[in-house]
Amino acid sequence: MPSQEQLRDYARVAIEVGLGVEPGERVLIAAPVVRPEFARMVVDAAYDAGAISADVLWFDDAVDRSRFTHGSAEAAGALPGSALFRLADFEAGASFLRIHAADPAKFAGVDQALVQQQNRREMEYIRPQMEAMGIGHVPWTVVGVPIPAWVSSVFPDDDAEEAEERLWQAILRATRIDTPDPVAGWRAHIADLEARAAHLDSRDYRRLRYEGPGTDLVLGMTDRARWGGGGMTTPAGKRFAPNLPTEEVFTSPHRMRAEGTVRATKPLSYFGDLIEDFSFELSEGKVVGSHAGVGEATLRAILGSDEGAVRFGEAAMVPQSGAVAAERLVWKNILYDENDACHIALGQSYASCYDGADALSPDERLGVGLNRSSVHVDFVLGSPELSVFGVLDDGSEEPIIASGEWGFSV
């Protein structure tokens, strides 16, 4: 196990860098029941930073699974109580921190159609919170801690205690907690990502072109596209960092402008099912063909979630030399897998990636090219062989990612 000092540093980074908590604020923390000790440290760090409330919404994979294995069809589609608490705290002005530590197999063997149905119901209910988070109006962040089911899925052949220690150490390195001053280190890293996002903003690319093994793809940009990365700022000027770790600079492409083929380079763990060796064919922004060597039914279930699930909502650039990629793991946890390499997401766009989106209605956002969906599913296509180019108005190209690494300096 990490030392108490390391865990306190991790909790402090989550509160001070992730949420940027200031005196007088409210904080809601979603945490796994199997790791109460770290959640309590996060609560302590929140109060140390001046929070007036730091409440914990506990979750349990076995409880979530029971809804589908023991509940009726009506129970499977019912709104979970956690959504009620989340929306209530959001309306009270709380920042939101999730300690992401799910069992990758918690819904293995469960009818994916029922899982998707329940997910759509929950996402629709908490849509006001999700939209506010998406445009940076409410601070939020996600951090990870090992739990036994996750540990054994990443290191199935290791002794349980040794495997947990391996995953803890990988997390601490990926989140820069092993450095002399983690808070200062994070602020410097965030500044670098923000400088890269600002550079890409200044170039005003019309398209992104991807080339790599099994990938020959062009994504069109919206007319007021923005790039994000590192941290975000609320309208009141409060700074926060949505994901810890984060290695990405990202944007939301136009929902109707994707052409070509794209092949995933890492497996996708989705609600307990592993999807491997999968690819998509796109025309006019829509997935018109897909294939998976493993997990074909689960992939079809994702694409069938709703009308927007067959279109792209995010394109993210991540170098192969990043702190997460350096661990050389299949994390089976989207917080880490998406920061391991370049990725694209099926489904919901980020409104923050369109200049002026906060003044637009949901339908107007759809009209300018932002995608709308109940899902946002990231898949990795990055590798040392992947290159991504920004295409300017005159058709000339500039490297963004060159053979897996940044193709420009800041």
N, C-alpha and C positions, 0 to 999 in steps of 0.2 A: 504494500500500500504506500502511496505517497506520504510524505511527512505532513504533520498538521500545518506546518508553515506553508508548504506548497498548496495545500487545499485552501487555506485562508487567502493566499495570493490569487488562486483561481477564482474564488468567490468574489474577491475585491475587484478583479478585472471584469467579471461579469456585471457587477453593479456600477463600477466607476467608468469603464470603457463601453461595455455593452449597452447599458441603459442610461449612463450619465446621470444617475440619481442625484437630485439636489434637495436641500432642506424643504420640508413641507409636502413632499410628493407621496403618492400612494403607489404601491407595487403589488402586483399579483404574480405569484410564482407557481407554475405547473411543474410538479415533481413526482418521480416514481416512488412508490411506497417502499421499495426495496433499498433505496439509498437516502434514508431520512437525514443521516448525519451531514451530508453535503448541503442539502436543502436548508438545514438549520444554520449552516455557516453563511449561506447566501442571505438568509433573513438577518443574521447579525450584521453582515456587511451593509445591508440596506439601511438598517437603523443607524449604524455608524456614520453613514453618509447623510443622515438627516431625514430619512423617510418618516412619515407619521403613521403609516401602516404598511406592513409587509406580510401578506397573507399567502397561505399555501393551498393550492388546489391539488390534492393527491390523486394520482392515477395508478391503475394496476392492470397490466396486460391480461391477467386471468379474468378480471371483472369485465373488461371490454370483450373478450372472447365469449364469455358466458352468454351475453346477449344473443349471439347467433347459434350457439350450441345447445342452450337450454331454454331460450326464450321462444315465444310464439312469433309468427310472421309479423304480427302487430308490434311486438317488442323490437324486432329487428329494424323496423322502420321508424320507431319512436325517437323523439328528440332527446339526447342524453342530458342529464342534469348539469354536466360540466359546461355545456354551452350556455345554460341559463346564468351560471356564475360568471362566466367569462364576459358576457354582454353586460351584466349588471356592473361589474368592476370597470369595464371600459367606459360605460356611461357616467361612472363616478370619477373618471379621469385617471385611472390607474395605468401605469406602464406595465408591460407584459413580458415576463421572462419564462422561457420553457427550458427545463432540463431534459434534453432529448435522450432517452435511454430505452427505446422500445425493443421488444423481442422481435427479431426479423421474421420469425415464424409464428407470430401470435394469431394470425388468421389462416394458417396453413390448413387446407382441407375444408375451409368454410366457403360457401357459395359466394363468389366474388360479386355477383349481381346484388346480393343483399348488403354486402359491405359498401358497395358504391351507392346504393339507395340511401343508406344511413349517412354516408359521408355527404351526399348532396343535401340532405335535409339539414344537417348540422351547419354546413357552409352557408346555406341560404339564411339561416337564422342569425349567424354571427357576421353576415356580410358587412354591416356597418363598421364593425371593428376591423375586419380584413381590409376593407377599402381605405380606412383611415391609416392603417399600418402601411398599405401599399404606396400611399402618396406621402408618407413620412409625417403625418399629423400626430401620431402617437408613438412614443418610443417603445421598441421591442427588441428582444435578442433571443438567441438560442445557443445553449451550450450543451455539452455531452458528458456523461459519466458512464462507466462500465456497469452493466448488470450481468448476472450469470448467464442468462440466455444469449445475450449479445456476445459475451466473451467466448462462449463455446462455439458459436457460429463462425467467429473469425479465426479462432485457433482450436479446431476440433480435436487435434491430436495431442494437445498439451495437457499437462496436469492443470486442474482448475485454478489452483492458487497461483501457479506460475503464469498461466494464461491471463489471469486478471491483472497481474503486475505488468505483463508485457503491454496490455492494452492501455493501462493507466499511463505508463511511461510514453507510449506513442501519443496519447492525447496531450500530455503535458508538453511534449516537444512541439506538436502541431499547433498548440495554443501559446507557445513561447513562455510558458510558466517556468521553464528550466533556465531562463536568462536572469542576470543579476537584478534587473528592474523591469518586471513584466509590463507594468502600466506604461512606462516610458517606451519600451520596445513596441508595444501595440500602437501607441500614438504615432511613432515613426513609420511603422508599416502601413497604417491607415493613410498617412500623408502621402506615401508613395503611390498607393492605389488611387487615391483621389487625383494626384497629378496625372496619372495615366488616363483616368476617365476624362479629365479636363482636356488633355491632348486630343483624344478621340473626338470629343465634342467639337473641338476647333476645326477638325478636318471635314466635318459635314458630309460623311460618306453617303452615297445613294444606295449602295448595295454592299453586301459582304459575300465574298466568294471563298468557299472551302474546298481544299483538295487534300486527299489522304487515302489510305487503303479502304476501298469500298465507298468512299465519299467523294461526290462531285456535286456540290450544292451551291445555289445562289439564293440569298435572302435579301429581299428588298426592304428598305428602311421607310419609316413614316416621314412625313415632311417636316416634323418638328421633333425628331428623335433626340433623346438625351442618353448619355452613358452614366452609369452609377458605379460605385465601388468604394470600399472602405467604410465610410460612415455616412450618416444622413443628418439633416438638420430640420427640426420642426419649424413651423411658421414663427414660433416664439423665440427661435434661435438656439434651442436646446440640441446638443450634439449627442448622437448615439450610434452604435454599430450593430446592425441587425444580426450578424452571424459571427460567432467565435468558435472555430477559426473562420477566417475568410481570406481567400487568395484570388478572388475573381473581380473582373471589371465586366459589366454586363449592360445589355440594352434589350429593348423589346422590338423585334422586327415587325413589319407590316403583316397583318394576319392573312392577307390575300396574295402575298408575293414571295412564295417559296417554290423553287423549281429544282429538280434533280434527285439525287439519291444520297442517303446518309446511313452510315453503318456505326453502330455502337462498338466501343472498344473495351468496355467493362460490363459485367453483369449488372442487372438492375434488380434490387430486392424490393418487392412491392407487396405490402401486407402479407408477408409470410411466403410468398411465391417468388422464386428466382427466375428471371427472364434472361436468357443468354443467347449469344450469337444472333442478334436481331438487327433489322434494318428497315428503312422506310423509303418509299418512292413518293415524291411530291409533285403536284401540278396545280398551278393557280392557288398556291398557299395551302392546299389540302393534301393530307395523306391519302393517296389513292391505291397504295399497295404496301403490305408489310409482311415480314417473315421473321419467325423466331425458331432457332434450333431447339430451344427449351422454353417452355412457358407461353406457347402460342395462345392458349385460351385466355390467360391473364392479360396478355398484350391486347387481344381483341376486346376484353372487358374495359381496359383503360380507354381505348379508342372509341368505344361505344358509350362512354360516360355521358356525353352530351354533344351538342353541335360543335362546341369549341375545342373539344378534346382532340380533334384531328388536325388542329392547326398549332403553330408554334407561338409561344408567349414570351420566350426569353432566349437570348444568345449570349453566352458567357465565355470570356477569355481567361484561361488559367495556365500559367507556365508549368512545364514539367519540373522545374527546379523549386517549386513552392514547398512550404514546410509540410503540408499534408502529403503531397506526392512523394516527398523524400522517405516516407515510411514504407512505401511499396506494398500497401495492403489493399485488399478488397474489403472495405470497411463494413459493408452491409448496413450502412446508416447514412441517410441522404445528406446530413449535415457535413459529413466528411467526404463522402464519395463525390459530391458536387464540387468540392474545393480541391479535388485531386487532379482534375484536368479540365480542358475545355468541355463545355456541355451545352445542350439545348434542352428546352423544356416544352413538352406538350401542354397546352391548356392556357391558363390565365396569364395575362400580361401584367407587367408592373406599370401602374399609372405614372409613377415617378419618372419613367423613361420617355415621357412625352411632355414637352414644355407647355405648360398651361392646362394640364389634364385636370387639376383640382377645380377648375372653373367649368368643366364639362359634365354633363349628365352621363350615366352609364351607357345610354344609347348613343350619345354623341361620341363617347370614347370608342365605341364599336365602329362608328362611322369614319373616324380618322385612322383606323387601322389597328387599334389595340384589341387584343383577343379577350374573350370572356368565356369562362368555364368554371365548373365546380372543382376541377383538378388542376394541379400544377406538378407535372411529373418530369423531373430532370433525368436525362440519360447522358452518359459520358461518351464523347467521340474523340477526345484528345489522345495524342500519342506522340512519340518523338518524330513520327512521319507526317503529322498534320501541319498544314500551313493555312492561314486565313489572311485574306487580303481585303483591304478597304478600297472600294471602287468610287472614284470621284465622278463629277458630272461629265467630264470630258472622256471618261472611259479609262483613264490611267489608274494604275493600281499601286497601293502601298502596303507593305507587309505589317500586319498586326501581330500575328503569330508566325514564326518562321521555324520550321522543323521542331515544333513543340515549345519553343521559347519566345519571349517577347521579341518582336521584330522592330522595335523602336526604343529610343532612350528618352528619359525625361530629366 
